[in-house]
Each structure stands twice: as structure tokens, then as C-alpha cells.
Amino acid sequence: MTHKITSFIIAETEPRVGAPQRGEPTTVVSGKSAPHYFAKTVPSQLIVGVEKVSIAGREIEITAKTYGPDTILVEGTLEVPDIFAEDVWSIKDKLKEVCYDFARRQNAKDEPAEEYTLYQISGYHGDPGKIVAQKAVRIVGLLKSEKLELDPKEIEYSLSFQFKYGRGDLVIVDWDGAFAFDQEGEFGETLELLELANYQLLRYRILDMQLDDKIKTVSKLSMADKRHWRLWRSSDISAEFRGLIKTRSQAIAQFEALERDIKLIGDWYSARLYDLLSKKFRLDGWRQAVREKMDSLRDIYTIASENLGMSRHQRLELIQIWAFFVLQIGWFLLIILEFFYFSSQ
């Protein structure tokens, strides 16, 4: 049997103004049936850098890819003698460490980021379920990055998130990692879907944080308006809300397009595995949380506009009132000056 470990991290990058997106597109070869348009329905990965490093006495390649101009993915794969050995923990940690180091040199931020590990077993005979039954405790421990002895019910629950497509393959997914069994060693499509699900999770996290910041900003503007009567306060709120709408439109359009295209694949291997990953990563929950925050922010803006903001017509009316008072004061001063002038004659 052949045992391999692939670790990858996906992180947001610092913006590079005016820098064009360059790189070679990746190619995934799969032995499983898939519609001809699958490669065009998911965000493409562009290879932007390759680096050779030494881990556990072996030289491997660390590859940097991009998802668009603002997200980087760094991955590395290492073949190990025994994936269930004790030193696998330290090997995995070292693999992640070199991935993070390479990502930072590619202008990546430390946070927010997602990290994940795919454990791969190939070259076996028969049903991989037998291997799972024999190594269940070890498999779940690696999936959860947990050295603590787990309860049998927890092990059973973790192993329930699995997907079997062919008689000789099996994928078990968890929050921190996945185990993939394939007799022929064709893991490219599985790895790409794992990266895609983590990418979407990262984008939801980023949008969620952006919405939190927008809510705090608009709330502060509203509170400031109560303390300070300013004619331009509604324009401040409007500017913030316009920025929010731009952010929301770009992010939501991207997510909706991704989900729409994934659904077009139907019940093929890719769509069914992606559906399992969505459930495990609770992407529906993140999507709902984002929508609720969008609604909350919209309500805050509406209340602020109605109770604190002033329309252009109201501003003009206020200016007219102040101009009228200034004019009255001017006439009053003129009358007083005329009175003193004629009194002195």
C-alpha cells in the first residue's frame, strides 16, 4: 500500500494594486465520470510558485496557487511509510509550517485562514471499509487532530460522514482533515473539492467579519449623530452603506454563482462529495448568518436614515429658516442704526 499526506492552507492576501493575475492553470485528471463542463463550473486555480523543501529526510515540492487576485492556496504532499505511525503528527505539523511560511512570502495574511489535511491510502485490495474498521480509533484521531482517547460514540459519529462512490474507494471527512481511499491512487478531484469547500468557508468568514465591521461603523455614526447635530451625518451613513452594498454584491454574486454551478453537476461524484463537505463545514449555517447580518445592517441603516438623517429637502428648509432669521436680525440692526442716526441729528 502507498500512504501519502497532503496539507494545504488557504489565506487572504494583501491587495496588490495594479498587479495582474498570472500563473498556469492546474489540471486535474480523474478516473471517475464527470460532465464535460465540470472544469468550467468551479473557480480555477493558477499556479504562481513552486518551492522544494526537505521534510522527514525527503525532498518535496510546495506549490502556491491563487483563487482570484485576493486568495492564495499553498499545498504540499509527502509520501510516508506508515500513515498510522506516531511520527505522522509531527510530519503533518512540519508540512503545515512550511506551507504557512511559503504563503507569507507570497503576501498572505496570517488571519483569516483555513488549513486542512488529506490522508491518502492506495494500492490495497478489497473493500477499504476493512481498513477503517481496523484503524477506526487512529483514523478519527488524525481527522480531528486529537491525541485524546475518544469515546466510541464520538468515533462512530465521526465515521458517519463518509462517501463511497465505487466499490474500491471511500472518503471520510471531518473539520480538520479527510481520509481518502482509492485503489488507483487518483486523489486529484477529491483534493480539489476539499480545497474548494475550504475556500468557500474562508470567503464566508471574511464576509461575516466585514459585515460585523460595517454594523459597528454605522452604529457608531448613529450614536454620534445623537450627540452632535450635524448637517452631513446622513451622507456619512449613506457612504458607509454604499460601501457595504458594494462588498455584499461582489461576495454574494461569487457565492451564488459557485452554488449554482455546483448544482448543475447533479448527482455526479463531485456534487455528492461537495454536498457532504457543505454539511460538515456547516456552509448553510454560515450563509444564513451572513444573510441575517445583512438584514440587521439594512434595518440599522433604515432606522438611522428615518430618525437621524435629513433629506436634501429638509436641509434646504433648515437653511431657509436660518437665512430668514439672519435677514430679520439684519433688518433689526438696520432699524437701530437708523434710530441712532436720526436721534443724533
C-alpha positions as CSV (number, residue, x, y, z in Angstrom):
1,M,0.0,0.0,0.0
2,T,1.0,3.6,-0.6
3,H,0.4,6.2,2.1
4,K,0.6,10.0,1.4
5,I,-0.2,13.1,3.4
6,T,-1.3,16.4,1.7
7,S,-1.6,19.5,3.8
8,F,-2.8,22.9,2.5
9,I,-3.7,26.3,3.7
10,I,-5.9,28.9,2.1
11,A,-5.5,32.5,3.2
12,E,-6.4,36.0,2.2
13,T,-3.6,38.1,0.6
14,E,-2.7,41.7,0.9
15,P,-4.0,43.7,-2.0
16,R,-1.5,44.4,-4.8
17,V,-2.8,47.4,-6.6
18,G,-2.4,47.1,-10.4
19,A,-0.8,43.7,-10.2
20,P,-2.1,41.4,-12.9
21,Q,-3.2,37.9,-12.1
22,R,-0.6,35.5,-13.6
23,G,0.0,31.8,-13.5
24,E,-0.5,28.4,-15.1
25,P,-3.9,26.8,-14.6
26,T,-4.0,23.5,-12.8
27,T,-5.2,20.3,-14.5
28,V,-7.0,17.6,-12.5
29,V,-7.1,14.1,-14.0
30,S,-9.9,11.9,-12.7
31,G,-10.9,8.3,-13.4
32,K,-14.4,9.0,-12.2
33,S,-17.2,10.1,-14.6
34,A,-17.9,13.8,-14.7
35,P,-19.8,16.2,-17.0
36,H,-17.7,17.8,-19.7
37,Y,-18.3,21.3,-18.2
38,F,-17.1,20.5,-14.7
39,A,-13.8,22.2,-15.1
40,K,-15.6,25.4,-16.1
41,T,-18.0,25.4,-13.2
42,V,-15.6,25.9,-10.3
43,P,-13.1,28.7,-9.6
44,S,-9.9,28.0,-11.4
45,Q,-6.5,27.6,-9.6
46,L,-3.5,29.3,-11.1
47,I,0.0,28.1,-10.1
48,V,2.1,31.1,-9.1
49,G,5.1,29.4,-7.4
50,V,6.8,26.2,-6.6
51,E,9.5,25.6,-3.9
52,K,11.4,22.5,-2.9
53,V,11.8,21.7,0.8
54,S,13.1,18.8,2.9
55,I,10.7,17.1,5.4
56,A,11.5,13.9,7.3
57,G,14.6,13.4,5.1
58,R,12.6,13.7,1.9
59,E,12.6,16.5,-0.7
60,I,9.1,17.5,-1.7
61,E,7.6,20.4,-3.7
62,I,5.4,23.0,-2.1
63,T,3.0,24.7,-4.6
64,A,1.4,28.1,-4.3
65,K,-1.8,28.7,-6.3
66,T,-4.3,31.5,-6.4
67,Y,-8.1,31.7,-6.3
68,G,-8.6,35.1,-7.9
69,P,-6.5,38.1,-7.0
70,D,-7.0,38.0,-3.2
71,T,-6.8,34.4,-2.1
72,I,-3.8,32.1,-2.1
73,L,-3.6,28.3,-1.6
74,V,-0.4,26.6,-0.6
75,E,-0.2,22.8,-0.6
76,G,2.4,20.1,-0.1
77,T,2.3,16.3,-0.5
78,L,4.6,13.8,1.3
79,E,4.7,10.0,1.0
80,V,5.1,8.3,4.4
81,P,6.0,4.6,5.2
82,D,3.0,4.2,7.6
83,I,0.2,6.8,7.8
84,F,-0.8,5.4,11.2
85,A,2.6,5.7,12.8
86,E,3.2,8.0,15.8
87,D,5.5,10.4,13.9
88,V,2.7,11.3,11.4
89,W,1.6,14.0,13.9
90,S,5.0,15.8,13.7
91,I,5.3,15.3,9.9
92,K,1.9,16.9,9.4
93,D,2.8,19.8,11.6
94,K,6.0,20.4,9.8
95,L,4.2,20.2,6.4
96,K,1.7,22.9,7.6
97,E,4.6,25.0,8.9
98,V,6.4,25.1,5.6
99,C,3.1,25.9,3.8
100,Y,2.4,28.8,6.1
101,D,6.0,30.1,5.6
102,F,5.7,29.9,1.8
103,A,2.3,31.6,1.9
104,R,3.6,34.5,4.0
105,R,6.3,35.1,1.4
106,Q,3.5,35.2,-1.2
107,N,1.9,38.2,0.6
108,A,-0.6,36.1,2.6
109,K,-2.2,37.2,5.9
110,D,-2.0,35.0,9.0
111,E,-5.7,35.5,9.6
112,P,-8.2,34.7,8.4
113,A,-7.0,31.4,7.0
114,E,-8.1,27.8,6.7
115,E,-5.9,24.7,7.0
116,Y,-6.7,21.1,6.1
117,T,-5.0,17.7,5.7
118,L,-5.9,14.9,3.3
119,Y,-4.6,11.4,4.3
120,Q,-4.4,9.1,1.3
121,I,-4.2,5.4,1.0
122,S,-3.9,3.5,-2.3
123,G,-2.6,0.2,-3.7
124,Y,-4.7,-2.0,-1.5
125,H,-7.1,-4.8,-2.5
126,G,-10.7,-5.3,-1.5
127,D,-13.1,-3.1,0.4
128,P,-11.4,-0.2,2.2
129,G,-14.1,-0.5,4.9
130,K,-12.0,-3.3,6.4
131,I,-9.0,-0.9,6.9
132,V,-11.4,1.6,8.5
133,A,-12.8,-1.0,10.9
134,Q,-9.3,-2.0,12.0
135,K,-7.9,1.6,12.3
136,A,-11.0,3.5,13.3
137,V,-9.6,5.0,16.5
138,R,-6.4,6.1,14.8
139,I,-8.3,7.5,11.7
140,V,-10.7,9.6,13.8
141,G,-7.8,10.9,15.9
142,L,-5.9,12.1,12.8
143,L,-9.1,13.6,11.3
144,K,-9.7,15.6,14.5
145,S,-6.1,16.3,15.3
146,E,-6.9,14.8,18.7
147,K,-4.5,12.6,20.7
148,L,-7.0,12.2,23.5
149,E,-8.7,8.8,23.6
150,L,-12.2,9.3,22.1
151,D,-15.5,7.8,23.2
152,P,-16.8,5.0,20.9
153,K,-19.9,7.1,20.1
154,E,-17.7,10.0,19.0
155,I,-15.8,7.7,16.8
156,E,-19.0,6.3,15.3
157,Y,-20.3,9.8,14.7
158,S,-17.1,10.9,13.0
159,L,-17.0,7.9,10.7
160,S,-20.6,8.5,9.6
161,F,-19.5,11.5,7.4
162,Q,-18.3,9.3,4.6
163,F,-19.0,8.9,0.9
164,K,-18.5,5.8,-1.1
165,Y,-18.7,6.0,-4.9
166,G,-17.0,2.9,-6.3
167,R,-16.6,-0.5,-4.7
168,G,-12.9,0.2,-4.0
169,D,-13.0,3.8,-2.9
170,L,-14.1,5.7,0.2
171,V,-13.8,9.3,1.6
172,I,-14.3,10.2,5.3
173,V,-14.5,14.0,6.0
174,D,-14.1,16.0,9.2
175,W,-13.5,19.6,10.2
176,D,-9.7,19.4,10.2
177,G,-9.0,16.7,7.7
178,A,-10.2,13.9,5.5
179,F,-9.2,10.3,4.8
180,A,-9.4,9.1,1.2
181,F,-9.1,5.5,-0.1
182,D,-8.6,4.8,-3.8
183,Q,-7.1,1.7,-5.2
184,E,-5.6,3.5,-8.2
185,G,-4.4,6.5,-6.2
186,E,-6.4,9.1,-8.1
187,F,-7.0,11.8,-5.4
188,G,-6.8,14.9,-7.6
189,E,-10.5,15.6,-7.8
190,T,-11.1,14.8,-4.2
191,L,-8.3,17.2,-3.1
192,E,-9.7,19.9,-5.4
193,L,-13.2,19.6,-3.9
194,L,-11.7,19.8,-0.4
195,E,-9.8,22.9,-1.3
196,L,-13.0,24.4,-2.9
197,A,-15.1,23.8,0.2
198,N,-12.4,25.4,2.4
199,Y,-12.2,28.3,0.0
200,Q,-15.9,28.9,0.3
201,L,-15.8,28.7,4.1
202,L,-13.0,31.2,4.1
203,R,-14.9,33.6,1.9
204,Y,-17.9,33.3,4.2
205,R,-15.8,34.1,7.2
206,I,-14.3,37.1,5.6
207,L,-17.7,38.4,4.6
208,D,-19.0,37.8,8.1
209,M,-16.2,39.9,9.6
210,Q,-16.7,42.6,7.0
211,L,-20.4,42.8,7.9
212,D,-19.5,43.0,11.7
213,D,-17.2,45.9,11.0
214,K,-19.9,47.7,8.9
215,I,-22.5,47.2,11.6
216,K,-20.2,48.7,14.2
217,T,-19.4,51.6,12.0
218,V,-23.0,52.5,11.1
219,S,-24.0,52.1,14.8
220,K,-21.2,54.5,15.9
221,L,-22.3,57.0,13.3
222,S,-25.9,56.8,14.6
223,M,-24.8,57.3,18.2
224,A,-22.6,60.2,17.2
225,D,-25.5,61.9,15.4
226,K,-27.5,61.8,18.6
227,R,-24.7,63.6,20.5
228,H,-23.7,66.0,17.7
229,W,-26.2,67.7,15.5
230,R,-24.5,67.7,12.1
231,L,-26.0,68.5,8.7
232,W,-23.8,66.0,6.9
233,R,-24.5,63.0,9.2
234,S,-26.8,61.1,6.7
235,S,-24.2,61.4,4.0
236,D,-21.7,59.6,6.3
237,I,-24.2,56.8,6.9
238,S,-25.0,56.6,3.2
239,A,-21.4,56.4,2.2
240,E,-20.9,53.5,4.7
241,F,-23.9,51.7,3.4
242,R,-22.9,52.2,-0.2
243,G,-19.5,50.6,0.7
244,L,-21.4,47.7,2.3
245,I,-23.6,47.2,-0.8
246,K,-20.5,47.0,-3.0
247,T,-18.9,44.4,-0.7
248,R,-22.1,42.4,-0.4
249,S,-22.8,42.4,-4.2
250,Q,-19.3,41.2,-5.1
251,A,-19.2,38.4,-2.5
252,I,-22.8,37.2,-2.7
253,A,-22.6,37.1,-6.5
254,Q,-19.5,35.0,-6.3
255,F,-21.1,32.5,-3.8
256,E,-24.4,32.3,-5.6
257,A,-22.6,31.6,-8.9
258,L,-20.5,28.9,-7.3
259,E,-23.5,27.2,-5.7
260,R,-25.5,27.4,-9.0
261,D,-22.7,25.8,-11.0
262,I,-22.2,23.1,-8.4
263,K,-25.9,22.2,-8.6
264,L,-25.6,21.9,-12.4
265,I,-23.4,18.8,-11.9
266,G,-26.4,16.9,-10.4
267,D,-25.6,13.5,-8.8
268,W,-22.1,13.1,-10.2
269,Y,-19.2,12.2,-7.8
270,S,-18.1,15.8,-7.5
271,A,-21.5,17.2,-6.5
272,R,-22.3,14.4,-4.0
273,L,-18.9,14.8,-2.2
274,Y,-19.3,18.6,-2.2
275,D,-22.7,18.2,-0.6
276,L,-21.2,16.1,2.2
277,L,-18.5,18.7,2.7
278,S,-21.0,21.5,2.8
279,K,-22.9,19.7,5.6
280,K,-19.7,19.0,7.6
281,F,-18.4,22.6,7.2
282,R,-21.9,24.0,8.0
283,L,-21.8,26.2,5.0
284,D,-25.6,26.6,5.1
285,G,-25.3,28.0,8.7
286,W,-22.6,30.5,7.6
287,R,-24.8,31.5,4.6
288,Q,-27.8,32.1,6.9
289,A,-25.7,34.1,9.4
290,V,-24.4,36.3,6.6
291,R,-28.0,37.0,5.4
292,E,-29.2,37.8,8.9
293,K,-26.4,40.3,9.4
294,M,-27.2,41.8,6.0
295,D,-30.8,42.2,7.2
296,S,-29.7,43.7,10.5
297,L,-27.5,46.2,8.8
298,R,-30.2,47.1,6.5
299,D,-32.6,47.7,9.5
300,I,-29.9,49.8,11.3
301,Y,-29.5,52.0,8.2
302,T,-33.2,52.4,7.7
303,I,-33.8,53.5,11.3
304,A,-30.8,55.8,11.2
305,S,-32.0,57.4,8.0
306,E,-35.5,57.8,9.2
307,N,-34.8,59.0,12.8
308,L,-31.5,60.8,12.4
309,G,-30.9,61.6,8.8
310,M,-32.2,64.6,6.9
311,S,-33.1,64.6,3.3
312,R,-31.9,67.3,0.9
313,H,-35.3,68.9,1.0
314,Q,-35.1,69.1,4.8
315,R,-31.6,70.6,4.7
316,L,-32.8,73.3,2.3
317,E,-35.8,74.1,4.6
318,L,-33.4,74.4,7.5
319,I,-31.1,76.7,5.5
320,Q,-34.1,78.9,4.5
321,I,-35.2,79.2,8.2
322,W,-31.7,80.2,9.3
323,A,-31.4,82.6,6.4
324,F,-34.7,84.1,7.4
325,F,-33.5,84.7,11.0
326,V,-30.3,86.2,9.7
327,L,-32.2,88.5,7.5
328,Q,-34.5,89.5,10.3
329,I,-31.5,90.3,12.5
330,G,-30.1,92.4,9.7
331,W,-33.3,94.4,9.4
332,F,-33.4,94.8,13.2
333,L,-29.8,96.1,13.3
334,L,-30.5,98.5,10.4
335,I,-33.6,99.9,12.2
336,I,-31.5,100.5,15.3
337,L,-28.7,102.2,13.3
338,E,-31.3,104.4,11.6
339,F,-32.8,105.3,15.0
340,F,-29.5,106.4,16.4
341,Y,-28.7,108.3,13.3
342,F,-31.9,110.4,13.3
343,S,-31.7,110.8,17.1
344,S,-28.3,112.4,16.8
345,Q,-29.5,115.0,14.2
